Amino acid sequence: MRELGIVAGVSALMCLLSGIWFTPWETLYYNGIWLVAAGFLVGVPTGFIYHVRLYRVLAPRGELPPRWYWKPLRFNVCLRREERPGVMVWCYVGGLGFLVICVGLLMMGAGVLMALIQGVDTLVKAVLENEIGKQGNVHAELGSTWRFVMTRPDAAAHVLGKLLLYLGEDRILWGTDSIWYGTPQDQISAFRAFEIPVSMQDMYGYPALSAEAKAKILGLNAAEVYGIDVAATRCAIAEDDLSKAKLAIEEDPVLRRPSYRRAGPQSRREFLKYLRLHEGQPG
């Protein structure tokens, strides 16, 4: 009987994953938003009522310690049989709301991941249908894409492999959207270390992500788009503060380690202190 339950559970999970894979990302994402909203709409009021009812029943008997509201479920055992229906019904409904929120968040996450994968497929389809080719005027800017797939090697290989195959290494631009996520150092380090597996190159025809291709993606392609002479610019900035700091890092093994520290104020107090030091100016 236990084995049948395990088989049924695995089968249901496989069906669910298959359904997610063939569901448009917009459906997953926006239905997830609606589920999260519905969960909050149900869970927050019923959770509040549950806390109030539990307090009214147990507080007069002195069975609630200070800050009991942080972990109220452990006090359900203190309820008498005749008291449980009036309290636990709100607990169960609130728990259902919390479960709906979790499902909604999972659907939103799945929708974002599918958008990244299906979004590349949509771009590739448009490029092929319009016969743009690798020398056309379409560039793929990575933005948040790499951040979301860099911890999923197979998905990352498919995303970069398709872009390299159909757009070419000269038409991919680096981007991180780091304004939302803080320092992009982890994304840069992961990209420099990443390689498309040979098995996937053979199976899908993806080109290799060579060191030359990485250099182009990380900056040389963008320099061409903006008409920047890389060699001349490097010579011009050889003596600026940034170059001197870079040279100091290269000479110091301690400074050479990548830093994940976020620059700027991290709290309201730090921000107000920053403003006082800069006479109320943001920069």
N, C-alpha and C positions, 0 to 999 in steps of 0.2 A: 504493500500500500504506500509505503514511504517512497519507494522507487517511482511509482506512478505519479506521485505528487511532484517529485523532482523533474520527471520528464515533462509533465504538464506545465510546470513553471518555466522550464527552459524553452519549451515550444511557444508559450505565450510571449516570452521575452524576444524570441527570434521574430515572431510575427509583428511585435511592436516595433522592433528595429527596422524591419522591412517596410512597415507602413511609414515610419519616419523618413526613410531614405527616399521613398517615392512621393513624399508630400512636398509641395512647393514651400520654400523657406518662408515666404510671406504668410502662409497659412499657419505654420508652426509659431512664428514669432508673434504675430498679432493675436492669435488665439491664446498664446501664453500670457500676453499682456492682459487680456480679458479675464483669464483665470486668476492671475495675481490680484487684479482689482476686485474680482468677486470674492476671493479668499479674504482679503482685507475687509471687505464690506460685511462679510459674515463673521469672520473670526474676531475682529476687534470689539464690536459691541457685545457679542456673546461671551468673549473672554472677560470683559469688564463686569458683566452681570454675574459670571461665575465667581469672580473675586469677591464681589459684594455679598453674594449669597453665602459663600464659604465663611466670610468674616462674620456675618450676622449670626451664623449658627455656632461657630467655634469660639469666637472672641468672648462672649459672655461666660463661657466655661474656663477661660484662661488657657486654652490649648494652642494659641498662636503666639509664637515668640516674635521678637522684633525682626523686621525685614522678611517676614514670612512670605510676602507677595512675590519674591524672586523665585521661589520654588514651591508653589502652592500644591502641586500634585502629591507631594509626600504627606500631606495632611488629610488626604481623602480617606485614609484608613481610620481617621478619628470620627468620621461620620457614623451615626447610628443608622440602622436599617430604614427607619421611617424618614430619616433626613436625606438619604441619598437621592431619591428621585428628584427632589426640588433643586438639588445642587448639581448632580452629575450630568443631567441632561444638557446643561449649559457648558459643562466641561467637554462633553462629547462633540457638541456642535462647534465649539471653539477649536477643538482638535481637528475636526473635519476642515474647517477654514484654513488652518495651518497646513494641512496636507494638500489642499487645493493650491495654496501659494507655492509650495515646493514643486508640485507638478508643473505649474505655470512657469516657474523659473527654469526648470529643466527644459521645457518646450522652447522658451526664449533662447536659452543657450544652444540648443540643437538647431534652432532657426538661424542664429548667427553663424554657426559652423557651416550649415548647409548653404547659407548665402555666400560665404567665402568660396566654397567649392563650386556651387552652381553659378556664382557670379563670374568666375573665370571661364566656365563653359559658355556662358552667354556672350562674353567678350570674344572668345575664340570663334563662336558661331557667326557673330557679326563680322569679324575680320574675314572669315572664309567666304561668306555670302557676298561681301562687297569687294572681294578680290584685292584686299589692301596689301597683303604680303609683308615681308620683313623690312622693306624699305619705304613703307608708307608713312603717313603722318599721324599714326596712332601709337601712343606710348602707354604702357601700363605702369602706374605708380603704386607701389606696394601699400603705403599708408599703414593702416592697422592690420592688414592681412597677415603679414609675417608674424606679428606678435601673437595672433590667435592660432596660428598653425605651427609655430616653431617648436612647441612641445609635443606635436603629433607628427612624427617623422614621415609616415606614409602620406598624410594629407599635404604636408609641406613639399614632399617630392612631387606629388601630382600637380600642385599649384605652380611651382617653379618650372617643372618639366613642361607643362603645357605652354607657359609663357615663352620659354626658350624655344620650344618647337615651332610655335605658330607666329610669334612676334620677333624672336631673335634676341640675343644678348644686347644688341644696340638699342632696343626699344623698351627696356625695363628701367624704371627709375626708382631710386631708394626713397623710402618715406617711413616714418614711425608714428606720426600723430602723438608725439611725446608730450604735447601740451596737456593731454588727458592722463598719461600714464607715468610721467616723471622721466628720469634718465633713461635713454635708449641703449645704454651700454650693454645690457643683457641681450638685446636684440642684435646689436652689432656683433658681439662675440659669437652668438649662436649662428648668425649668417656666415661669418668667416669660417666657422668650423664645419658647416653643413655640406654634405655631398649627396647627390642623388645616387642611390644604390645601383650598382652595375646590373643587378637582376631586373630592376625597373627600367633601366635604359634599354636592355635587350627586349623586354616584354612589350613596352609601350613606344619605343623609339625615341625616348627623351634624350636630348644632348646632355653631356656632362656639364656640371656647374664648375667650370675651371676657375683658377685664380685670376685669369684675365677677365673672365666674365664677371666675377665678383667685383673686381676693380671698376669695371664699367658701370655696373649697377649701383655701386656705393657712391659714385660721384662723377665719373668721367662722362657718362651719358647726359647727365644734367648740365654739365659744363658746356657740352656741345649745343644743347637746346638753348641755353642762355647766351651763347656766343662768347664763352670765356676761353681765353688762351691759357691752358693749364700751365705750360712751362713758364710763360712770362709772369703769370700770377704768382707761381711758386717762388720765382726769383724776387719779385717785388715784396713779398711778405716774409722773406727769410730773416729780416731783422726786427719784426714786430714783436709785441709782448707775447702773443700766442705761440709764435715759433720758438721764442726763448723758453717759455714754459714747457713746450713739447720736448725741446732739447734737454732740459733739466730732468724731465721724466725718463727719457731714454738713458740718461747717465746714472740715474738712481734706481736701483732694483726695487726699493720699497715703493717709490712713487709709480713704478711701472705697472704695479698691480691695478687691475680695473677697479674703479670706484662706483659703488651703487648709491652713494649718498645723494639725496635730493637737494638741489640748490634752492635757496630762498626760504622765506618764513614757512613754518609747518603748522602753526597754530595762530589763533587770534591774538594772543599775547605777543608772540614773536612778530606778527605783522604790525601791531601798534608800536612796538619798540623800533621796528625798521622805519616806520613813518617818522617817529620822533628824531631818529638819527639823520634822516634826510629832509628834515624841515617840512614834513607833510607831503613831499613829492614821492610818487610811486617808483621813480627810478633815479 
